[in-house]
Amino acid sequence: MQNLDQIEGKGFEFPCEYPVKAMGPNTPEFADKIIALVKQHAPEVSANSVNCKTSSTGKYQSVTVLVYALSKDHLVSIYKDINSVEDVKWTL
């Protein structure tokens, strides 16, 4: 999981837009799962806020969701839920 303790030290000022990224298997179900989970925390997420990219081997995909992060705690909650998904290989 990303080290969110350092976010504020890197010049982040909340609230702000923040790209939440998870990587997992290249399936529509994985992307749908991540998007739905993030929407529980950030209901404003739309199709324009989501970018999915397949790895060069086609085995994995990264799902990036741009959220309006209200605070560091808000991001921590999102990442905790994402990391609870069994198929997630890593987050950024």
CYANA upper distance limits for C-alpha pairs under 8 A (distance plus 0.5 A):
  1 MET  CA     79 TYR  CA      7.72
  1 MET  CA     83 ASN  CA      7.78
  1 MET  CA     90 TRP  CA      7.40
  1 MET  CA     91 THR  CA      6.09
  1 MET  CA     92 LEU  CA      7.35
  2 GLN  CA     91 THR  CA      7.01
  2 GLN  CA     92 LEU  CA      5.99
  3 ASN  CA      7 ILE  CA      7.99
  4 LEU  CA     72 LYS  CA      7.65
  4 LEU  CA     75 LEU  CA      8.32
  4 LEU  CA     76 VAL  CA      7.38
  6 GLN  CA     10 LYS  CA      7.02
  7 ILE  CA     11 GLY  CA      7.80
  7 ILE  CA     12 PHE  CA      6.57
  7 ILE  CA     72 LYS  CA      8.09
  8 GLU  CA     12 PHE  CA      5.41
  8 GLU  CA     13 GLU  CA      7.24
  8 GLU  CA     72 LYS  CA      8.26
 12 PHE  CA     16 CYS  CA      8.11
 14 PHE  CA     69 ALA  CA      7.24
 14 PHE  CA     70 LEU  CA      6.26
 14 PHE  CA     71 SER  CA      5.89
 14 PHE  CA     72 LYS  CA      8.06
 15 PRO  CA     68 TYR  CA      7.29
 15 PRO  CA     69 ALA  CA      5.92
 15 PRO  CA     70 LEU  CA      4.84
 15 PRO  CA     71 SER  CA      6.50
 16 CYS  CA     68 TYR  CA      6.07
 16 CYS  CA     69 ALA  CA      5.85
 16 CYS  CA     70 LEU  CA      7.26
 17 GLU  CA     66 LEU  CA      6.95
 17 GLU  CA     67 VAL  CA      6.02
 17 GLU  CA     68 TYR  CA      4.96
 17 GLU  CA     69 ALA  CA      6.37
 18 TYR  CA     66 LEU  CA      6.04
 18 TYR  CA     67 VAL  CA      5.86
 18 TYR  CA     68 TYR  CA      6.77
 18 TYR  CA     69 ALA  CA      6.67
 19 PRO  CA     64 THR  CA      6.66
 19 PRO  CA     65 VAL  CA      6.07
 19 PRO  CA     66 LEU  CA      4.81
 19 PRO  CA     67 VAL  CA      6.75
 20 VAL  CA     64 THR  CA      6.03
 20 VAL  CA     65 VAL  CA      5.71
 20 VAL  CA     66 LEU  CA      6.66
 20 VAL  CA     67 VAL  CA      7.59
 20 VAL  CA     79 TYR  CA      8.46
 20 VAL  CA     91 THR  CA      8.23
 20 VAL  CA     92 LEU  CA      7.09
 21 LYS  CA     62 SER  CA      7.19
 21 LYS  CA     63 VAL  CA      6.06
 21 LYS  CA     64 THR  CA      4.78
 21 LYS  CA     65 VAL  CA      6.90
 21 LYS  CA     91 THR  CA      6.02
 21 LYS  CA     92 LEU  CA      5.62
 22 ALA  CA     34 ILE  CA      8.14
 22 ALA  CA     62 SER  CA      6.15
 22 ALA  CA     63 VAL  CA      5.89
 22 ALA  CA     64 THR  CA      7.11
 22 ALA  CA     82 ILE  CA      7.99
 22 ALA  CA     88 VAL  CA      6.98
 22 ALA  CA     89 LYS  CA      7.99
 22 ALA  CA     90 TRP  CA      6.39
 22 ALA  CA     91 THR  CA      4.88
 22 ALA  CA     92 LEU  CA      6.96
 23 MET  CA     60 TYR  CA      7.35
 23 MET  CA     61 GLN  CA      6.16
 23 MET  CA     62 SER  CA      4.78
 23 MET  CA     63 VAL  CA      6.75
 23 MET  CA     88 VAL  CA      6.30
 23 MET  CA     89 LYS  CA      6.08
 23 MET  CA     90 TRP  CA      5.97
 23 MET  CA     91 THR  CA      6.82
 24 GLY  CA     30 PHE  CA      7.40
 24 GLY  CA     60 TYR  CA      5.94
 24 GLY  CA     61 GLN  CA      6.22
 24 GLY  CA     62 SER  CA      7.11
 24 GLY  CA     87 ASP  CA      6.17
 24 GLY  CA     88 VAL  CA      5.30
 24 GLY  CA     89 LYS  CA      5.72
 24 GLY  CA     90 TRP  CA      7.88
 25 PRO  CA     30 PHE  CA      7.08
 25 PRO  CA     59 LYS  CA      6.64
 25 PRO  CA     60 TYR  CA      4.92
 25 PRO  CA     61 GLN  CA      6.44
 25 PRO  CA     87 ASP  CA      7.32
 25 PRO  CA     88 VAL  CA      8.35
 26 ASN  CA     30 PHE  CA      7.63
 26 ASN  CA     54 THR  CA      7.19
 26 ASN  CA     58 GLY  CA      7.26
 26 ASN  CA     59 LYS  CA      6.06
 26 ASN  CA     60 TYR  CA      4.95
 26 ASN  CA     61 GLN  CA      5.33
 27 THR  CA     31 ALA  CA      7.38
 27 THR  CA     61 GLN  CA      8.36
 28 PRO  CA     32 ASP  CA      6.63
 29 GLU  CA     33 LYS  CA      6.48
 30 PHE  CA     34 ILE  CA      6.84
 30 PHE  CA     87 ASP  CA      7.93
 31 ALA  CA     35 ILE  CA      6.63
 31 ALA  CA     52 CYS  CA      8.02
 31 ALA  CA     63 VAL  CA      6.74
 32 ASP  CA     36 ALA  CA      6.51
 33 LYS  CA     37 LEU  CA      6.62
 34 ILE  CA     38 VAL  CA      6.67
 34 ILE  CA     63 VAL  CA      7.94
 34 ILE  CA     82 ILE  CA      7.25
 35 ILE  CA     39 LYS  CA      6.61
 35 ILE  CA     50 VAL  CA      8.29
 35 ILE  CA     65 VAL  CA      7.69
 36 ALA  CA     40 GLN  CA      7.02
 37 LEU  CA     41 HIS  CA      7.77
 37 LEU  CA     78 ILE  CA      8.40
 37 LEU  CA     81 ASP  CA      7.68
 37 LEU  CA     82 ILE  CA      7.58
 38 VAL  CA     42 ALA  CA      6.50
 38 VAL  CA     43 PRO  CA      8.35
 38 VAL  CA     45 VAL  CA      8.41
 38 VAL  CA     65 VAL  CA      8.20
 38 VAL  CA     78 ILE  CA      6.82
 38 VAL  CA     82 ILE  CA      8.27
 39 LYS  CA     43 PRO  CA      5.07
 39 LYS  CA     44 GLU  CA      7.67
 39 LYS  CA     45 VAL  CA      6.51
 41 HIS  CA     74 HIS  CA      8.19
 41 HIS  CA     77 SER  CA      8.39
 41 HIS  CA     78 ILE  CA      6.98
 42 ALA  CA     67 VAL  CA      6.88
 42 ALA  CA     68 TYR  CA      7.55
 44 GLU  CA     67 VAL  CA      8.33
 45 VAL  CA     49 SER  CA      6.32
 45 VAL  CA     50 VAL  CA      8.32
 45 VAL  CA     65 VAL  CA      8.11
 45 VAL  CA     66 LEU  CA      7.82
 45 VAL  CA     67 VAL  CA      6.99
 46 SER  CA     50 VAL  CA      7.54
 49 SER  CA     65 VAL  CA      6.08
 49 SER  CA     66 LEU  CA      5.56
 49 SER  CA     67 VAL  CA      7.90
 50 VAL  CA     63 VAL  CA      7.62
 50 VAL  CA     64 THR  CA      6.21
 50 VAL  CA     65 VAL  CA      5.08
 50 VAL  CA     66 LEU  CA      7.01
 51 ASN  CA     63 VAL  CA      6.39
 51 ASN  CA     64 THR  CA      5.63
 51 ASN  CA     65 VAL  CA      7.03
 52 CYS  CA     61 GLN  CA      7.12
 52 CYS  CA     62 SER  CA      6.10
 52 CYS  CA     63 VAL  CA      5.04
 52 CYS  CA     64 THR  CA      6.79
 53 LYS  CA     61 GLN  CA      5.88
 53 LYS  CA     62 SER  CA      5.77
 53 LYS  CA     63 VAL  CA      7.18
 54 THR  CA     58 GLY  CA      6.24
 54 THR  CA     59 LYS  CA      8.07
 54 THR  CA     60 TYR  CA      6.43
 54 THR  CA     61 GLN  CA      4.72
 54 THR  CA     62 SER  CA      6.98
 55 SER  CA     59 LYS  CA      6.98
 55 SER  CA     60 TYR  CA      5.81
 55 SER  CA     61 GLN  CA      6.07
 55 SER  CA     62 SER  CA      8.11
 69 ALA  CA     74 HIS  CA      6.78
 69 ALA  CA     75 LEU  CA      6.82
 70 LEU  CA     74 HIS  CA      6.53
 70 LEU  CA     75 LEU  CA      8.43
 71 SER  CA     75 LEU  CA      7.16
 72 LYS  CA     76 VAL  CA      6.74
 73 ASP  CA     77 SER  CA      6.69
 74 HIS  CA     78 ILE  CA      6.98
 75 LEU  CA     79 TYR  CA      6.68
 76 VAL  CA     80 LYS  CA      6.55
 77 SER  CA     81 ASP  CA      6.87
 78 ILE  CA     82 ILE  CA      6.75
 79 TYR  CA     83 ASN  CA      6.48
 79 TYR  CA     91 THR  CA      8.29
 80 LYS  CA     84 SER  CA      6.86
 81 ASP  CA     85 VAL  CA      7.56
 82 ILE  CA     88 VAL  CA      7.85
 83 ASN  CA     88 VAL  CA      6.92
 83 ASN  CA     90 TRP  CA      8.36
 83 ASN  CA     91 THR  CA      8.02
 84 SER  CA     88 VAL  CA      8.45
